[in-house]
Amino acid sequence: TGYPTVFWDGRYRTDIGAGSIPSAKATYTGSINVCGNRIVKDIDIDLFVSWLGGTEMEIDVSVDNNEASTYDGRIRVYITEIVSSRGWYDTGGHLYTYTFLDWAFNEDISITAGGSWDDSITWDGSSNGFPTVTEDNIMIIAAVFNSNSGYVDETSAAAPGGGGGAPDPPG
């Protein structure tokens, strides 16, 4: 192994070591493109986040199975901070970005053909050991992993107030 080791798409691709920054960017871009072109199951995620005040938010997620057979997988919904408020720095002296704080969901799902899986949770940062979370610094990222391959079949991201899509790098 080397440093850093980066796993893409549920380990569909793994890049070991970085070399120079331009070399790492080229390698990572190639891996992202390969993963993005992989054939996946026809499922969709709808993800909504509502800030309730203080350090509390509601996270609603729905997964639709558009396949002709039952879909078995695992849903993981990550609660992340866009820029770490915990004082976590990388080796270059920069604050970590999209820092994992907690799971909203991390469970197996089975969805009949044409069916849906839905759930909702109210998550409070203070109650979970993160009293410094703020509405403008939270991103929720959902991924559904196929139980047969372990690879990611669908992803989505959302922020309180309706922001969503792929996370943007800060600053």
Protein Blocks (a to p, Z undefined) as FASTA:
>chain_A
ZZddddeehhlaccehjkjmklmmmmmmmmmmmmmmpccdddddddddddebjjbccddd
ddddfbfbdcddddddddddfbacklpacfkopacehiafbdfbdcdddddehiacdddd
dddfklnopakbcfklcccddddddfklopafbdcdddehhiacjdddeZZ
